[in-house]
């Protein structure tokens, strides 16, 4: 792990204060209630007012935790992106970037294996709701920005050199493989493990 990654990990290890813990608790409750309603009623038919009422918040208060209804669904993706970036930084330094990216995605495959029905429902909602698909794409672009510096370090290049796009290309291609694998996983209703589909997708580009 690089010195920068170790420093970031140490900072991340500092325990949050009471206000941060309370805020995280409320956010988690909102997400849980919202996802139940989205599953029961559909994303478009569930209103912000319904979510706020079930959690015991006013509409204005809910918007202090989440900027939009889409953010309630996609907020967890920000944390997932950070976890993938941390997993990538923790891979052995002598591991090839493509293999390191594949192994970093194990963070997601393990979470999906732990609760497959919930994960399938979540991904299906992302894929079937136009407004969520667009925002999901934006989130994945932010994942790419998180991954590029570590990929560049492994390649021995600067991530700020536009004339050398290799790090960005590898990160973008890996995320495209992840997206394709997730779509296949939903399409086959989870009968083939996401990790297997991801191996096949990324393996096709490694040949």
Secondary structure, 3 states (H helix, E strand, C coil): CCHHHHHHHHHHCCCCCHHHHHHHHHHHHHHHHHHHHHHHHCCCCCCHHHHHHHHCCCHHHHHHHCCCHHHHHHHHHHHHHHHHHHHHHCCCCCCCHHHHHHHHCHHHHHHHHHCHHHHHHHHHHHHHCHHHHHHHHHHHHHHHHHHHHHHHHHHCCCCCCCCCCHHHHHHHHHHHHHHHHHHHHHHCCCCCCHHHHHHHHHHHHHC
